[in-house]
Amino acid sequence: MKKVLFGTLVILAFFYGAAVGRYKMFPYQVIKQAKHSLTAVAAPSRFELAHSDASRDQQIVSIDLGYSDISQKQEIPCGTIDMTNTMVALTFGQSNATNEGETRYSSGKSVYNFYEGKCYRAADPLLGATGGKGSVWTRLGDMIIDSELYSNVIFVSIGVSGTSMSQWKQEGDSFQRIVKIKSQLDQENIRLTHLLWHQGEGDAEMGTKKHDYMTMLADMIDGIRRLGINAPLYVAIATRCKGPINADIQEAQMELAAERDDVFMGANTDTLSDMDDRYDFCHFSDSGLQKHALLWLQSIQDGRSSEYTR
């Protein structure tokens, strides 16, 4: 009888813990505050330093963030890649656009990763984005080639975990990552064909208002256009992370895509399950990464059939 009671309590505790993380029930805020108290005395990370002040030196620290270990990467000279039917995609935003997926994946097709002026076989973790785990992009690259949309794919990955929309607008420090990568691509005569934007979970938690999010996102896009980047931007519908979907941010993302001819709907990751597809109720599990990639594939197929021309 005692064993049965103990087992029942363990099961109930598990499901209550899952509900706490997802719906921010008691004692979510207590745990969150305790975590902040414990980490407040710790030495600041390079990411925190980048955002503690707006000085130029600290902005440079932010620009340099990203996975950079090339010791296990296979370099492929960029000049040897036939650019005739090649997709060149800038992937950016916050953690679900970076290397925070549960499992790593190495592309088996003609999929490459541009980093610091050089090209490498695409294998997780992708160079340039933060995190050291898996990404959606390596999987997406193989799917794009299997679908015969393009013969080659080059990913330029510059996402930073934890960033808000305000950090990617033109005055934000993360926008400087776009400026830097545009200069590097120009030096290699490589032109972007797609902009894959996945961000919103952080602003959903912060309570950013719909109008403010739309204004900042539009500002970032306008800044990208001023840099001479004319590729269509695909904006993901992304607000879900250890909490409920945020309708304000969703509507901002959808309405901007509807209002602008140069913006398309990207993957709607709010449709992916917290329990099955997110290993920590926020970042994607192996099954979640596969579903995420399929959502992006469909969005790109839909966008390619549109009348927008670059």
N, C-alpha and C positions, 0 to 999 in steps of 0.2 A: 504493500500500500504506500509506504514511504517513497519507494522508487518511482511509482506511478505519479505521485504528487510532485516529486522533484522534477521529473521529466516534463510534466505539464507546466510547471513554473518556468523552466528553461525555455520552452517553446513560446510561452506568453511574453517572456522578457525579450526574446529575439524580435518578435513582431512589434512589440512596443518600441524597441530601439529603432527599428526601421521607420516606424511612424514618426518618431521624434526627429530623425534626420530629414525626412521628407516634408513633414508639415510644420516643423519648428515648434512642436509641442513642448510642454515642460518636461525635462529641465534644459531644453535647447539653449535658451539665452544664458542660463547659469553656466553651462559648460563653455559657451562661447566667450563669456566674460572672463572665466577662469583661464581660458587659453590665452586671451589677450594679455592678462595680467602676468602670466608666466613668460610670454615671449617679449614683453615690453623691455625687460632688462637684458635680453640677448643682444649680441652684436648685430647691427643691421646688415641685411644681405645687399648684394650689388643692386638688386632690383629696388629695394627700399631706398638706398642711397640715391638712385636715379630720380626718385620722385619726392625726396625730402626738400628739394630746392630747385629752382628753375635755372640755375647757373649753367653756362655752356659746358663746363667740365663734367658736370653730372649728367647732362644730356648725352655727352659722348659715351659715358658709362652705359647708359640705356641703349644706345645704338649698338654697342658691342655685345649685348646680351644674346645668348643663343647657343645651341649645341655646336661645338667646334672641333671635335675630335676626328681628324681625318685619317688616323692611323689604320683603321679597318675599312676605309673607303677605297673604291676602285675609280681612279680618275679616267675620264674619257675626254679627250680634247674637244672643247666646244666646237671648234672648226670642222671636226669630222662628222658632226650631226647634220644630216640633210634637213634644212629648214623649210623645204617646200610645203610639206603637210605636217607641220609640227605645232602642237599646242604648247604655249609658254604661259604658265599660270602663276600669278602672284597669290600666295595663300597667306592670309593674315587675319588678325583678330586676337581673341584670348585663348584660354587653355584647350578648348576642343578643336582649335585650329593648329595646335602645336603637337608636341610629342608626349601627350599625357594619356594616350590610349593604353589599355591593359596589356596588349600583346604587340610585339614587333612583327614587321612584315618586310620582306625584300621583294621588290618588283622583279618579275621574271621576263618582262618585255623590254622594249626600247624606251624606258622611263628613266629620267635623269634628274639630278638635284644640282641646281646652280648655287654656288657659294663662293664669295670672295673672288669673283672673276674666273672661276673654274667650274667644270662640269664633272659630276660623279654619278655612278650608278645609284639609282634611288633605293635606299635601304634605311629602315628605321634604326635609330632616331635620325630624322632629316636634319641636315646641317642648316643652321641659320635660325631655327625656331627654338624656343626654350623647351626644357624637359628632356628626359632620357629614355622614354618608353616608346610606344607605338603611335602611328598617325593614321588618319583616314586617307591621306593623299597617295601613299604608295599603292594601296589597294585600288583606289580610283584610277590611277594611271594604267594599270593592267586592264581594268574594265573598259576604259576608253579605247585602248588599242584593240581589244577583243571585239568591241562593237564597231570597229572600223571607222570611228569618227576621225581619228588622226593616226598617222604612221608612227609618230614619236611624241613624247610628252616630256616637258621640262618643268619641274616645280621650283619656284623661288619662294622659299618658306621663311617668313619673318615674324610670325606670331609671337606674342609674349603673354604668358599665363597671368591671369589676374588683372589685366588692363581694362580700364573703363573707356567708354566712348569719348570722354573728354580728353583722354591721353592720345587719341588718334586724330582729333581735329587738327587743323593746320598749326595752331599754337601749342599743341601738345607735344611732349617729347617723343612719343612713339611715331609720330608722323615723320620725324627725321630718319627713321629706318627706311621709309618709302623713298625719301630724297636720296639717301645713300645708295640703295639698290638700283634706282633708276640710273644713276651715274655709272655704276659698275656694268649694267646691262648695255648702256650706250657704248662703252669702251669695247665691248665684244660684238657690237652690231646685232644685238639680240632684242627683238621687239616683243613686248607682252601682248598676248592675244586674249587673256582672260584674267579677271580679278575676282578671287573667291574669298568673300568676306564672311567670317563666322564669329560673331560677338554679340553680347546682349545679356548673358547670364549675370554678369557683375552689376550691370545697371538695373536689372530686374530686382536684385537683392537690395540695391541702394535706394530704390524707389524713384529713379529718374522719371520725370514726366514725359509723356508722349511728344509734346511739342519740342521740348529741350533735346530729346534724343534725335528726332528728325532733323532739327537745326544743325546739330553737331555732325551727324552722318552726312548731311548734304554739304556741309563745310569741308569735310574730309574729301568727298568726291570732287568738289570744285577745285580743291588744292591739287588733287591727282591730275585733273584735266589741265591745270596750269603748268604742270611739269611736262606736258606733252604726251601723257599716257591716255590713249583714246580707246583702249580695250573696254568692252562691256563689263560692268561690275555686277556680280551675282551676290545678293544679300541673303544670308541664311535667316530663317526664322528660328531664333535661338534665345530662349529665356529661362529654360528649365535647368535648375541645378540645386539639388537638396531642398527643393521647395516647390510650390505650385507655379503654374504657368502665369506669366505676367501679361495681361491683355494690352496694357499701354504700350509696352515695348514691341509686342507682336504687331499691333496696328501701325506703329511708326515704321517698322520694317516693311510691312506689306504696302502701305500707302505710298512710301517713297518709290518702291518698285513700280507701282501703278502710275505714278505721276511723271516719271522720267523715262525717256526713250532709251537712255544709255544704262539703265539699271533693270536687272531681271530678278525674279524670285530664285533663290538658291534652295538648298536642302532645308526642309522643315524638320529639325531635330527635336522639336517639342513633341513630335508624334512617337518618339522612341521611349520605351518603358524604363522607368527608374529601376524596377526590380530585375528585369531580364537583361537589359542592354547597357546598364551603367554599373560598373563594379563598385563604385562608391556613391551611387545615387546622383552622380554628376558627370563623370568622365566615362568614356565608352569602353565596354567589355569587348571581347573578341567578336561576339555576335553583333554588338552595337556598332562596331567599326565597319563591319560588312554591310549592315543596313544603311549606315550613314553614307558610305561610298555609293551605294545604289541610288540613294536620294539625290546625291550630287550628279551622278550620271544622267538621271532623268532630267534634271534641271538644265544641264548643259545641252542635252539633246533638244529640249524644248527651245532653248535660247538660240541654238544654231539654225533652227527653222524659222526664226523671226526675220523681220525686214531690216533690223539694225545692221549697219555696215560701218566698219572701222576705217 
